[in-house]
Amino acid sequence: MSIEENKKLVRRYCEEVADQGKLDLIDELFAPDPSYEPDYLENFKRNRAESRAALSDVSFEIEDMIAEEDKVVVRGTYRDIHDRGE
């Protein structure tokens, strides 16, 4: 993948999964990797779902995105209100 394709992929994760909660996209956005633990993606999706269930007014805003070769780094602001499950 090119640097721009990698940035686009990470931007989709930040905007659609982290910000909008579209957890079904995790399977599409994460490449299979034999170094993952066997249930890594399922555990990750469950963790994200549990976190979102406990929070409201979730938002993630990308402040900066830096990419080089096959690495992308994001600096952003994550905001939420922990008001559920009380």
N, C-alpha and C positions, 0 to 999 in steps of 0.2 A: 504494500500500500504506500501511496505517496504521503508526504507530510500533510498535505491538505486533506486527503481522505481520512487520515488518522484524526486530525482536528475535527473534521465533520462528525466522525463517529463519537468522539468524546463529547462534543457539543450536543449531539442527540441524546446521549446518556444524561448529561446534566439537565437539559431542558425538558426532555420527555419522561425520564424515569425519576430523577431526583426532584425536579420541580413539579411535574404534573402527575407523578405517581403511576405512570403506565408500566407497571411491573412486568407485563407480558412481553415487553420488548427486550428484557434481559437475555432471553435465549437467542434473539436475533443479533444483539449487539456484542455479546461475548463469544469469542471464538473458542471452540473446543480445545482443551489443552490437557495432554496426558499427565502433566505435573500437578494438576488440581487433585485435591482429595476427591474420592468417588462422588460424594453428594454435595460438592462445593456450591454449584449453582443453585441447587434446590434449597440448601441452607441459606445462601445469600438472599434468594427471593423471599423465603420465609421471614428472615430477619428484617428485610425492608418492609414487608407487609405488616409485621408486628409493630415496627416503629411508626409507620404511617397511621396505624389504627389508634395509637396512643397520642397522636398529634393532630392539631388542626391548623389551618392557615399556614400551610407549609409553602415556602418559596426558596428557590436557589437562584442566585444571580451570579453569572460569571463576571468577574472583575478583569482578569487577565488570563490569556492562554498562550503558553509558550511550547513550541514543538521543535524537536531536533531528531533526525533519523526516525526511529520507531518509538520515540517517547513523547508523551504529551503531558504537560503539567498545567493544572488549573488552579487559580486562586479565586475564590468566590466567597459569597456570603450566603449562609444557610440560616433561614429564620423559620421559627415555628412557635406554636403555643402548645404546651403540654397541659391539656385540660381533660383528657379522657381517661377512663379506667380508674377513677378515684372512688 
